[in-house]
Structures are given as structure tokens and as C-alpha cells.
Amino acid sequence: MRAHVSSSFKRFLISYLIILLIPNLAGYLSYRTSIDVAESSSIENSTMLLRQSAEILERKLAEVEGFTKQLAINQDLNLLINEKRQGDAYNVFGFWKTMRDLSGYSQTNDFLQSFYIYFQNYNVILTPGSIYYRPEHYYELNHYVDEPYETWKETILQATHERTLLPARPFMQDKNASSMLTFVQSLPLNSFGNPKATAVVLIDERKISSLLESLTSQYGGWAIITDSSGKPLASQGLTKANSQAWQLSMSEARTTRKLDDGTLLITVRSDKTGWMYAAGVPKEALMGKANTIKYMTWTLSAAALLISLIIGMLLSYRNSVPINRLMNVFKEQVGLDTSRIRNEYDFLSGNISDLIANNKQLQTELSLQMPLVKDAFIKRLLAGEFNSAKELEAVRSQADVVFLQPYGFVGMLKINGYGGIDSKEIIEELSAARLIVKQMLHELEAGLHATDLGSDKIVMLLTPECEPDKDWQRAFEARFVPCMESMYVNYRISITSVMGGVYASLSDISRSYSEASQAMDYAVHMEEKRLVWYEETMRESMLYYYPMDTEQRLMNTVKAGEASEGKRIVAEIVAWNFAERELSIEMKEQLIGEMKGTLLRLLDQKAFQDGDFSREIQERIAALRLSDGMEQVRQSMECMVDDFCAVIAKKKNELQHEMLQDMMKYIQEYYQDPELTIYRIAEHVGRPEKYISQLFKERMGESLSDYLESMRISKAADLLTGNGLTIDEIASQVGYNSAHSFRRAFKRVRGVSPSLYRQSAN
């Protein structure tokens, strides 16, 4: 068989190796495109960061401009601006109130942390925290480096400004050196050469530069912001050499360009302010990212190739083993010489196709038998042959019969005009007539089931969509009778139709069928042409109703231990004879005697031969009297049915317990045999496999196969605690064909491998 293993193994391995070429080719293409991807990624990220910085800066400057507009409409401020000074007096309260109102603006925007307002009429400077009644006092603490007081007063305080933004200049603030951008606005707005006040906002250049840190920290490059005329407003990481290269390249109109030193320059111009935002990404950052991609690509490709090659060999072996096992099976079971087969796949495909075709043919034959299975189920249902609801439901599911509701009617139809005539032509004609009638019934009512009763009768199970009351009966009759009439007009088929009483459950169908049979006898005798309902028939009778099949059904139900069904049949018999019939005293006594005889016949069964129980039941049967009232008689009989079924349940429980003990003893004795299966256990106890499996599961709480496996693993665990046997020897001693299957089973049950279990035990 080595030749077959080698052939299958080679085919699998070659296919895996071909697949392995794909990731290696992908790695090569990834390397070739890594530089382009790195560059485009850097451009996208830098452009995005530049635009974000521009948006943040412009938004904050817009807030500064909005602040000056709010000053222009501030009533208290306007009063101070337009107020005429009286000699050397100052409006101290007005300045104090305005200062207090303006102090909160410095918390709304970090660009507003340092601002002042100059009042021309009072020659006063107001800041959020102080009032300077002499501007030179403010200048001593806050002034531009190398700018005289007179120049500052002339160009800043007394000149007219309209949203003027001055570039960053060296500035001394409270004896601390810094660099400030200055935003100046004359008040009131649109002063046109005659300002009454001036609002000045000092913006620290470091706050603007901080917006560019994300660019320089990410790539280690530089960034700069210029105004519309090209004057630098703020920068980050810019050296003298970088500044010269940047200024030379600004003459080009492109948004991305390469500088002489390989630096990638990215520029963004603001549509609102005209400012230019530029960033330089060093060549080292671009190539570093590309080299990282290259090294990672080749490292991962090599590791993936090696690991995939090992996995491919393992999978090739693993996948070729089942094929060769199948070839061995065909060799052993069919007797074929598989050594001469060159292509195992074609061989297996052909044989499996034959199996599938045979299976489909079997399914087709089973589907052809399904109508017969369904018809047989309906007939058993009508005859009341099911002793328990569990058995009924199991057979119904197997027959695939669906009932829309658990309640309904049993109807019966008789084709008239063929009584006593028996010939081939008549039988064929009746068969055609039944087919036509059943087709009409299915079209008339959904969810209807019908079956033939002899050659001239049809029984139907009718399930209403709602509760079957008098209104529903009249509605059904209004639809049913015209159909019967059309049958006669179109096909000359004369039909006598009757309906039994309502059945409340599927196990009650036999009673409704019996009522339909009685109604049919009445309709035929009276030659009724209409639909006859059971309750319309005459209920006066000289005889009680206790047919032999009902008696037999009661006895079978009790012997099966189905107490609820047995009591229902007793109640049904009482209802038939005492609620629906008017019997004489003699007939009632005779009926009770028949039912007492049924109970006595049950006592003759072997299961009820216990002396004490038999004597007690005989005494209770003898004590039944009509004079006690029929309700008391019914209750006494139902109690005896309960007692009979309790004995059966006890016997059944004892028998099942003995069977379980026998099964477990058998497993204990033969668990070492690898051929020990559920089939052999079932053969030993003389019961079907499905029955013993279900019984074991219900009584023991685990499946029979799990119990057998647990038994073997428990014995193996005992053997593993010693060092005298190998894993293979232990697997053989506890009933496993191979050590591999034993190891898998042991790990599945105990959670660890046999080797680890032995080590932990030692």
C-alpha cells in the first residue's frame, strides 16, 4: 500500500507547493510598491495634519476677531469710549466693572490670554486684571523689544486698524522674553481714521507652533506658516539650511515637490486667509518606512514559506491517509485489486457516485411508499390501536402526517348504487369514483386526511380552523352539500355522507369514527340524502354500546401502563351509554357486568398474579353496584385502572433495572474487546439498539456509548498510575484498536493526554 500512500501524498504536496507561490509573489509585489505606498502615505498624512492645523488656527483667529466684534457692541465699553472726561477725573467704577466683565474672555480661547484695550478719551489701558491710568506704565512691563514707547503709541494705540495681524516679533512680558503675533482692531468698527479705542490681542508664537508639533514629531522634519505676502508667522524645527531650501522652492506652484536634499515638501494654502502651511518630510523618514516594509515583508515571507511547507507536508500525509484507508476498505469488502489503480480519485469518485445513485433510488422508493404509510397510520388511528400518546406521536412523525388542530370530526361517505355487485368493471368504476370524491374533499377543505374503507366508503378526518361549534357546522354544510350535488350532476355519483361527533384529541378519533359508523347505519336505513350529523341520529336504544374492539383497546392500554388513556376510554364508554343513550335498568346492569368482566379478565394476566393485589381488586370489582350511581361506578373503575397501571409501571421499572444491571455487568466483563458495540449489547439483552440506548440515557443520564468510553478510560487511568505498561499496551488492554484513537478519547474525557496524566500521577 506504500505506492498508493506515496502517490496520494505527492499529489497533495505538489498542490500545496503551487499555492505557496502565491504569498511569495505577493511579498515581492509588496516590496516593489512599498516606496510608493510610503510616499503616498506620508503625503496624505502630512496634508491632513497641515489642513487640520490650518483649520484650528483659523478657527481660533476667527474667535479672536469675534471677540473684538463683541467688544464693539458691549454697552458698558461703548459708554466709556464715548464718555467725555471731566477734567482729571476718571470713571473708576465704569473701568472696574468693564475690567471685571472682560476677565472671563481669557478662559474661552488660549489666544485671548493676553489682551488690552486703549481708551483715547481717558488715555487709559485696560487689561483683564489691571487698569493702567498711564500707558507708559503698561509699556514698562509689556513692550516689543527694540521699539520705543512713542513708536508703539503711534503705530499701535493711535493708528486706525481693521483686523490687522502683525507678524511675530520679540516681546517682553513681565520681564519674560517671548515672541508675539499682534492682532489689532480699532473701536468702534469702521472708524475711518478716527478711532476712539484700540483692542490689541497678543498671541504667543509658541501656541501657534504647537499646532505643528504633530508633523515634526511624526517624521522628524520641519513645518512653517507664512502670511499671504510670504512673511513667516510661525515655524517648528526649521533650521537655516532648511529655510533657504524652502524659500528657493516656493517659486514652484506644485503642492508636493522634492528638494535638492531629497526632502519631500508639502504645501497647503488657506482659501480664507491666503496663508501658506508647509511641511518638510526628510528622505530618511520615507526610506525608513520603506525599509521597514521591506524587512518585514521578506522576514514574514520566509517564515510563512517554511511554516507552510511543514504544514503542507503534514496536511498531505493527513489527507492522503483517509484515501488509502478507503482504498483498503474497497479492497477488503469488494475484493478489488487496488494496487493497479493509478488514479485513486477517479476510482473513489466512481464508486461513491454509485452509492449516491443507489441511495437516491432507495429514497425514491421510500417516497413512493409514503402514501401507504400515511394511509396505514390513518387506519390505525381510526381503529384506536395506539395504546399511548407517546406511541401515537412517534408513528405520526414517522408517517409525516400533519394535523392543523388537535380537534375535529370524523366523516364517512358511502358511494350508493353498488351494493352486492362484484365484478372487475364495477371495482374499477368504484376506484375512479373514490378518486374523484377524495379530490373534491381536498379542494373543499385544507388539512383534510382521507382513506378508503372497503370499495364503496371513504373516511375523512376534518380539522376546522376554529372551534367546531354549530355555526361552523352550518357553514361547512353550506359548502359541502352543493359539492355533493355537483358530483351527482357531473359524474352521476350518488353519495350518502355523515359526520361523527367532535374529537378533542388524536387519541379520541376512534370514538368519533365509531359515531360516524353508527350515523352511517342510521342514514342508510333512513335513506337520507343530506349530510347527517351524529347528534341528529336517534339515541334511544334498547341495547348498550360496548363493542369488542373497544374492550380490547381498554385492556391493551392498561397492560401498556397508560393510566390516563385507560381512564379516558372508561369515561368514553360511560358517556356513550349513559349520556347519549336511554338504556333500561337491565341493560345498564348488563353493561356494568360486561365492564366488570373486562377487569376480571385483566386479573388473569401474569403481571397481576400477586395474591394480595388480586384479592383486593376482586373485592372492589364485586362491590360495584348500579345503585351507587353511575358517577361512583365510573370513579371506582378509573381508580382500579390507576392501580393496574401502577403495578405495570412497577414491573416495568424492575425489568428495566434488571436490564440495566445486566448491560453494565456485560460492559464490565467485555470492555477490553475492541469489537464490543451497542449492537452486541442489544443482542445480549434481546432488545433493539434504539430502545436500550434511549432507556440507558433516560435512567443513567448519559449515553450508552459515553458510559462504555468512560469505563475504558477509567480502567486506563488506573493502569497509567503504574509504570509497567506502555501507552500502546494500555490502549490495547482497554479495548482500543489504535493508540491514536485511545489518546484522543483519553484527552476528550480527562482533559489531558495519557502521558501528562501519567506524569502528574507520578
Secondary structure by P-SEA (a helix, b strand, c coil): caaaaaaaaaaaaaaaaaaaaaaaaaaaaaaaaaaaaaaaaaaaaaaaaaaaaaaaaaaaaaaaaaaaaaaaacaaaaaaaaccccccccaaaaaaaaaaaacccccccccccccbbbbccccbbbccccccccaaaaaaccccccccaaaaaaaccccccccccccccccccccccbbbbbbbbcccccccccccbbbbbbbcaaaaaaaaaaaaaacccccccccccccccccccccaaaaaaaaaacccccccccccccbbbbbbbbccccbbbbbbbcaaaaaaaaaaaaaaaaaaaaaaaaaaaaaaaaaaaaaaaaaaaaaaaaaaaccccccccccaaaaaaaaaaaaaaaaaaaaaaaaaaaaaaaaaaaaaaaacccccaaaaaaaaaaaccccccccbbbbbbbbccccccccaaaaaaaaaaaaaaaaaaaaaccbbbbbbccccbbbbbbbbcccccaaaaaaaaaacaaaaaaaaaaccbbbbbbbccccccccaaaaaaaaaaaaaaaaaaaccccccccccccccccbbbbcaaaaaaaaaaaaacaaaaaaaaaaaaaaaccccccccaaaaaaaaaaaaaaaaaaaaccccccaaaaaaaaaaaaaccccccaaaaaaaaaaaaaaaaaaaaaaaaaaaaaaaaaaaaaaaaccccccccaaaaaaaacccaaaaaaaaaaaccccaaaaaaaaaaaaaaaaaccccccaaaaaaaaccccaaaaaaaaaaaccccaaaaaaaac
